[in-house]
Structures are given as C-alpha cells and as structure tokens.
C-alpha cells in the first residue's frame, strides 16, 4: 500500500518527496512469503520479509517454469516474488490507494512511450511491453519475445509541487533487478525515474537512471540528479522501463522508489544588535506511508560566502537555527536539507543570502578636554559597516557616514564662573587694586558616548562606552571703569587685563591747604603759627567690573564694586619771609606741626610773613595762604614797693646800732618789710625763668660816713681786718641770707610760687662773690606774674676800733635777669 502525505494543511511541500512502494517487475523464482501487517492512524504498512530456499534450487526452477508455461501468465502475476527491504518513503502529496492492485487510483500504465536510454530524453517509436502489470504491492514488466526488438512502457501519476512560490528541489532513486527468462542471452535494458509536466508529455528532469545488460539482483540506484520545480505547479512522476530482447524475454522488477523534496520557506534574518543569523523554514513532515523525520538530526544547515552553497555548517533539531559563528558585516549564503529516519537527506533548499549586521565598533574613545569647541570620538571600524551613529548620553547624533571619527560640536560648552570683583577703598595712595575671588574656568559637562555601526541589514550592538568633555581655555580679564562716581557710564580700562590689576589712573587724592595764621604781638617770646581749614581728600570714587572670558565658554561679567585711591596724613613745613614782605621764604627749622611757636621771629617786634607747605602721600603739594605776625617786647623788673605795690622812692633799711669797740663786732638787720617789699614783676619777658640778685653799686663801694669808713666785701679775718682788697684800705664783710625770708604772690590772682626758690646765705667777697642770689625761677614758673619777698637777713662785720658815726650807709642794687 502506498500513501501520499502533504506535510502541512497549507499544501506547502516541505520535507521529503514521494516514493513508489514496490513497483516490481518480477522474474520467476521460488519464495516463501511471511506477511506481517500492522496499522497506523492513517495508513496500512506491509512488511514482506523474504526467506530463500537454496536446496533443490535447479530442479525446482525447471518444474516451476514448465508449470508457468502451461498454466498461463495471470496466475504468476497474482503471486509474484516480492523483493527484500520494502521501505516506506516520502510522499509527494496526499493521495490515497497507491497499492498497485488492479487499476489503482491515480496511477496510469502506458506502453510504447517514454525517454530513450539513460541520459537521452528524445522520444522514439517503441513497441509495447509484452506485459506491464502490478499486484499486491509489486510491479513488473516483461518485454516481448521478438529478439533484437526494443519494448518500452511507463507508470505515472500527477502531483502538485509543494509550496506556493519559488523553486522546490527534488531528488529520487529506486531499487531494481533484471533477468532473462529461461536463461537466455541478454540484449539490453534500463529503468529511469523522471519528472514530466502535468500532461506527461514534456520532460522536466531525470532523478535516477540505471542500465542493465546482464542478470542483476535487486539493488539501489544513486540519487543521480536534483530537479528544480516550481512550487504550486502540477507535475507527473514517471517510471519508464525499456528493454531490448536478446534470446529470451526480459523481466524487470522496480522497488523502493524514493522521491524526496527539499525544505521550503527558508528565510534568513539578523537578530537585533548582534552578528548572528537566524534561519527559519517550514517544518518538514513525512507523507503518509513515508519514513518519519530523523529523530535527532532532522535538518542539516549549509553555509558559504558565495553561491552555490555546499559547505556543511551544522545539524538542526527544529525548523529554526541561529548561526552564532557568523562574522559581522559579511554576506552569507544558506541552504537547508531534511533527513528522514533512514538518514536519507533531501536536496538543498532554495538558497537565501543575508548581510549580517556589523559587529559593534571597538576602541571607542572620546577626548577629555583637548578641544574647547568639540568632543572628538574615534573608534575602530566594523567590517561591513557603511554608516555609524554616535550617541551622546541618550541622544543619537545622527548618521556620521562610513568614518572612524566624529566631532561632537553640540556637546555642552564649557562655562566661566565670573567670581566676585573687589576694588580697594583707599588702602593705597597710588592706585586702586582690582581683584576677583571665586572666578573659574569650568570644563563642559562630561558626556557618555557610544558608537553603533550599521549597514543595509541593520544596526550593530552598542559599543563599549567612553566619557569625554569639551575643555576650556585659561581665564582672561577685561576691566571696566565708570566715568563718574555713579554705577554707570562704563568704558574699557586700557591695559587692565589681569586679576589682580592696579588702576593707577583712577582719580588721585588731593589736599585742601587751608588758611595760615601768625600771631600779632601776643608774645614777647615767639610768633604763634597755626593753620585752619586744611584737609586731605581721598580720590573720587569709581565703579569697576570685569568681563571674564575663556576660550570655548561664554564670557561672564562680575558684580560692580566701587573703590578709590587713599591719601596719606598731612605733613607741614612752615616758612618765614626774610623781611617784612610777602616774598623770599625759607623753611623754619623744626616747624613741622600745624601749630608752631616761632621763637626765631625778630625779638625787636618787626613783622614777618608766614605760610605752611602741606604734603600728603598720594596728593599734590599745597601751600596755605600767607599771614604776617610779630613778637611784642615783654618786661621784667625788680622794685621796692609798699603794701599797695607803689614804688618806694628812697627805700632804706636800718641795721641795729653798735658802740665803739676795740674788738671786731657784728651788726644785723632785715631787708624787706611790709612797707618796703622786695618785688618782682614778670610780664611775659622771662618765659624761660629769671634770677633776682642783690649787689652793691660797685665792688669798691664801702660803708661811707663823715668819719672813718669800713668795707662790705673784705673776707680777711671774716671781715674783721683789711685784706688789701682793691679800692680801699678798710676791713668789713656783709652776709645776706634769703633762705629764711618769706616769698608770696603779689597781685596775680592765678599765679603761684611754684618753681621759684630762695637763695642760700652768702657773704660778699670782692672779685669772687660780688652778687648774691635772692630768688631763682625756672622756665616752668609762671610767664606772667608778680611776687614779693620780705625778711631777708643781713649781717655786717665791723672791724675793731671802728669809730662810731651816725651816718654809715651803702647803696645796694636789686637786679632781676631773664634766663
């Protein structure tokens, strides 16, 4: 029984072709048949093993031949010998009842037609086969009996090539045997398996063919050729038998006809993001009555880099296979075959070719700040790639072309942080120092880059990533300054391109000189000098800011800040005219303060002009206005005044009286009484102090009388004898002791006796002590004041035998001297 099966309901011819089961053209021989019949879901399979008997073979054959000749052909046809190894084969399409029993459905016997000998497809006029019959899954053909005559016939059936489009490849083979009846001589013969068109008229192709010129036991032919059919088209499969009779009729038996088809629907695709190739095809399935698909290796995959495909790649267990060994960017050609349970392999399917996706680019590198206007990305190109896309972070930067480098000018630009500007507020007298804190040049944002290669098939996997960024140049500066004191009207400050920067052209500080003043006779000792309204002035305020720039980044402006040049402290130098006119000035030594007492002014009270030269660091020198001044003539005098401070016209003092004595004697007295006060008046004439002394009018003076005189300054024998001092020949010595006297302030209510001291006791000694100090005032004493002194003790040595007289007197002088 023979059954066709279409592998899938779609009638797509997928895996194996058809086979004619046991078409047997049998010769006569003795056999014992053991028949095993089993059932499946869709078909009945019959296996007919054969056991040969080798004993008595010759006699038995002779008897059978004789019986056959007399009993007639049909009886032998009904029970022919069945060859060993009857195999199920792939069906071409799903047909029923190919059992070679009578006129089986779908099969037709035709005599006298077909192709010529193997390899020759030319039609020829032939004789019909003497016998052409089949029975019980056997088929046989017997030629006629006319020697040297060719007999020919065929059995055929139509089928539709599986699939709906494209080309379907088939191949086939068969088993056959041939024998000369009765041991006669051979002529020639052949059996072939062909594909014809649907009318069995036009030859399409030969699958297998074999010739026979001698008796031959049943054996398999080769898969001689592969025939390409058009999917979905009706064809005829035909077995042609041809034999030329020698001396006896020939009997041919054909068995195990196998027609197998290549898989269909092969398609190749490239999975996303890798270089693999995925193959898919329609699942192959055995036709009814055909061997099953191979259990472990039902498909074979073939691959080459050019057509035709012939190189085995791998076995496949399903109707899908992923080629993981394919290289990126390479065109591959693929075909597949299927294998049945008997390891019979079909023809290769129609080829497909595909260009694999390129491999991911390698060695991706992005520059780290080497350029300020771009990030340059480089990579190693992928085989077979025709374009590349660079991705920045999650952004596709577009098609770069078939290149290995790309400049990303759209990467985030570097930036400048302007910082905080500051201008000094008078900390320097020659400049405004401009500075910036916190300024910085900042690289662009660091981006992550990857590269994807592509070709006509699609994109590669992502490359490894690399980071990069745009660099930034060094900071540069340009300072601007306002035109006035307000925060406006700015212009470029020429040359101000650093930070810090010293603006030495900012408005300078200044001096307001003021008005000079010289006193007009307010002091005997000096002219008082002073200046008023003078000042130092810092430079005018200016506002500043800087534009901070760096290559690749947008410039930024700092904040605005005001500043100014400072000024030093005022210094002074007074000048005095050489005469009483406003000209010919010269510096007064040491006169370097704003107020100064010029003690060097003319003491005679003549006038002089004064001005002061003023300086301050950073400012231009200024000179005050000039002014005239002069000293007054002060006075200091000593006097004898009464209690009302009226000068006593003829002041006197009396010594106590003494009588004549033969020995040296001493008389005493007191100088300065309430009615005759010793008086000193200093009216700003002795500012450095003064000294009050008493002395005789001359050192040669003596106590004078109408009688004999005596001396006041002869120290000989403590004044008791004449010591031959100059100018007289008498002895005597006066001693003055102010230490016990009383000193008091006169009329000056605010004065004191501070810094005024009384003198010590002293005796006149001609040429040695001619004056005796009564009072001494230091410079710290009051410059203006008056004082009175009373109770100065006086003693006088009178020589022995000095005559008595009532008119002894001596003239003494008080002198006050300014220090």
Order of alpha helices (4+ residues) and beta strands (2+ residues): beta-beta-alpha-alpha-beta-beta-beta-beta-beta-beta-beta-beta-beta-beta-beta-beta-beta-beta-beta-beta-beta-beta-beta-beta-beta-beta-beta-beta-beta-beta-beta-beta-beta-beta-beta-beta-beta-beta-beta-beta-beta-beta-beta-beta-beta-beta-beta-beta-beta-beta-beta-beta-beta-beta-beta-beta-beta-beta-beta-beta-beta-beta-beta
